[in-house]
Every structure is written in C-alpha cells, then in structure tokens.
Amino acid sequence: MDKIETVTLIETTKSWNGKALPTYPEGKPKVTILKITIPPQSRLNIHKHPVINAGVLTKGELTVVDEENNTLQLKAGDALVELVNSCHFGVNNGDSPAEIIVFYAGTDELPITVEENKKYSDCYTAWKSS
C-alpha cells in the first residue's frame, strides 16, 4: 500500500509582496473556493480583496502586479497568498489558458472581490498605462 503524502505548498503570515496579513474580520465565517480561468493574452481588471485568500495555479502561467508595481511570476503548481485591501491585477501573457484555484476566508457580509472602476478609483493612479 502506498503511503499518504502531505506537501505544504505555502505557509505564511504575509501576502506575496511581503505585507502582513490582516486579522480575520468579525462576523459569520464564509469560505469560498473558485476556479478561475484566464484566457491567453488577457488581463484581469484591477481589483481588491477585502478578505484573506490563497490560491494554486493549476495550469499555464500568470503574472500578478500590485499597486507598487511589484510583480510575481507564477507557473503551474505555484501557490500564492494574495493581497488584502490592496489593488492588483493578473495577466496571462502565455499562449494557453491559466487556471487558478482560489480559497477565500471571509464573512457572510463581505464580498470576496471588489473590481475597481477607472472613473471613481484612486487605484488607477498607481498604473500610468491602465
């Protein structure tokens, strides 16, 4: 019989850009798990997450950029702990879809993602070519 194997993909108290994760919000806990597929040569809208979340890229490649222009290059199998309450976006510069499974630890009252609106957001001032 084969042995059960456990591999820690990531364990941290900080997001991928080195900033400390916030405390969990008060309220009724809600866990959400999404599979997100990003087509080749496409970019996600600038957004924020008001809750702690982490993911594993299961296919393709993905570049994540924060509001200070820090970048994280991911390839299939890589794990990340995402930014909380900080503007960022992902871009798939590859020739095949990027697929990521993301786990969100939030509350019933909070959205997991808030897309930023160019007209009303100061997030867009961080990127000159948005």
C-alpha positions, 0 to 999 in steps of 0.5 A: 500500500502506498503511503499518504503524502502531505506537501505544504505548498505555502505557509505564511503570515504575509501576502506575496509582496511581503505585507502582513496579513490582516486579522480575520474580520468579525462576523459569520465565517464564509469560505469560498473556493473558485476556479478561475480561468484566464484566457491567453493574452488577457488581463484581469481588471484591477481589483481588491480583496477585502478578505484573506485568500490563497490560491494554486495555479493549476495550469499555464502561467500568470503574472500578478502586479500590485499597486507598487508595481511589484510583480510575481511570476507564477507557473503551474503548481505555484501557490500564492497568498494574495493581497488584502485591501490592496489593488492588483491585477493578473495577466496571462501573457502565455499562449494557453489558458491559466487556471487558478484555484482560489480559497477565500476566508471571509464573512457572510457580509463581505464580498470576496472581490471588489473590481475597481472602476477607472472613473471613481478609483484612486487605484488607477493612479498607481498604473500610468498605462491602465 
